[in-house]
Amino acid sequence: MILLIAALFAATIITRILPAFIIGKFSLPEWIVTYLNYIPYAALGVLIFPGILTAVERPVHGLLGGIFAVMLAVLRVQLFFIVLGSIVFVYIIML
């Protein structure tokens, strides 16, 4: 058990902590930095999209609610109102 914990600790150190120290010494090209900035948005989209399709009976309603939420986000509406607005929108189209 101790060997397993030590192996997991080493894997965490190597993959998470060491790159933080090493990458600070290098200067990355601007296109790589731009690419890395989009990774959190892509990961969030991958986590949210299945929930959009399975949140209601018909996936079309969830998809329309997701599109409505994106439109509100493009208009720079606050996050609380995006969530509330898309919930109300989905319930209205389900009537």
PLY file of the C-alpha trace (Angstrom):
ply
format ascii 1.0
element vertex 95
property float x
property float y
property float z
element edge 94
property int vertex1
property int vertex2
end_header
0.00 0.00 0.00
2.86 2.37 0.82
4.50 1.55 -2.51
1.25 2.39 -4.32
0.92 5.71 -2.49
4.55 6.55 -3.31
4.00 5.72 -7.00
0.88 7.91 -7.16
2.74 10.70 -5.39
5.60 10.48 -7.90
3.19 10.47 -10.83
1.48 13.57 -9.47
4.78 15.38 -8.89
6.11 14.56 -12.35
2.97 15.44 -14.29
1.72 18.47 -12.35
4.33 20.19 -10.26
7.56 19.80 -12.24
6.15 21.27 -15.49
5.13 24.37 -13.56
8.75 24.97 -12.59
10.24 23.99 -15.93
7.82 25.89 -18.18
8.56 29.17 -16.38
12.11 29.10 -17.70
11.03 28.91 -21.34
9.22 31.43 -23.44
6.50 29.81 -25.50
5.40 31.09 -28.90
2.27 33.23 -28.84
0.20 30.70 -30.82
0.85 28.01 -28.21
-0.17 30.34 -25.39
-3.35 31.22 -27.29
-4.07 27.53 -27.83
-3.51 26.73 -24.13
-5.90 29.52 -23.11
-8.77 27.72 -24.90
-8.30 24.37 -23.13
-10.45 25.25 -20.05
-13.34 26.33 -22.30
-13.11 23.12 -24.33
-13.04 20.99 -21.16
-16.03 22.85 -19.75
-17.94 22.35 -22.99
-17.23 18.63 -22.95
-18.57 18.40 -19.40
-21.69 20.50 -20.02
-22.83 19.23 -23.44
-23.99 15.73 -22.34
-25.98 17.35 -19.53
-27.68 19.66 -21.99
-28.85 16.70 -24.04
-30.04 14.61 -21.07
-31.50 17.29 -18.76
-34.97 17.18 -20.32
-37.13 14.58 -22.04
-36.35 15.68 -25.57
-32.73 16.52 -26.39
-33.90 19.20 -28.84
-35.24 21.27 -25.95
-31.95 21.01 -24.11
-30.04 21.93 -27.26
-32.24 24.98 -27.82
-31.69 25.99 -24.20
-27.94 25.64 -24.69
-28.07 27.82 -27.81
-30.10 30.39 -25.89
-27.49 30.35 -23.10
-24.69 30.89 -25.63
-26.59 33.85 -27.13
-26.95 35.39 -23.68
-23.25 34.80 -23.01
-22.30 36.54 -26.27
-24.37 39.52 -25.10
-22.25 39.55 -21.90
-25.16 38.81 -19.56
-24.16 37.87 -16.01
-23.78 34.14 -15.37
-26.68 33.95 -12.91
-29.06 35.42 -15.48
-27.71 33.13 -18.22
-28.53 30.06 -16.14
-31.89 31.41 -14.98
-32.82 32.62 -18.47
-31.97 29.33 -20.16
-33.95 27.36 -17.53
-36.99 29.58 -18.04
-36.56 29.38 -21.82
-36.51 25.58 -21.78
-39.58 25.38 -19.57
-41.45 27.80 -21.86
-40.65 25.81 -25.02
-41.64 22.58 -23.27
-45.19 23.87 -22.66
0 1
1 2
2 3
3 4
4 5
5 6
6 7
7 8
8 9
9 10
10 11
11 12
12 13
13 14
14 15
15 16
16 17
17 18
18 19
19 20
20 21
21 22
22 23
23 24
24 25
25 26
26 27
27 28
28 29
29 30
30 31
31 32
32 33
33 34
34 35
35 36
36 37
37 38
38 39
39 40
40 41
41 42
42 43
43 44
44 45
45 46
46 47
47 48
48 49
49 50
50 51
51 52
52 53
53 54
54 55
55 56
56 57
57 58
58 59
59 60
60 61
61 62
62 63
63 64
64 65
65 66
66 67
67 68
68 69
69 70
70 71
71 72
72 73
73 74
74 75
75 76
76 77
77 78
78 79
79 80
80 81
81 82
82 83
83 84
84 85
85 86
86 87
87 88
88 89
89 90
90 91
91 92
92 93
93 94
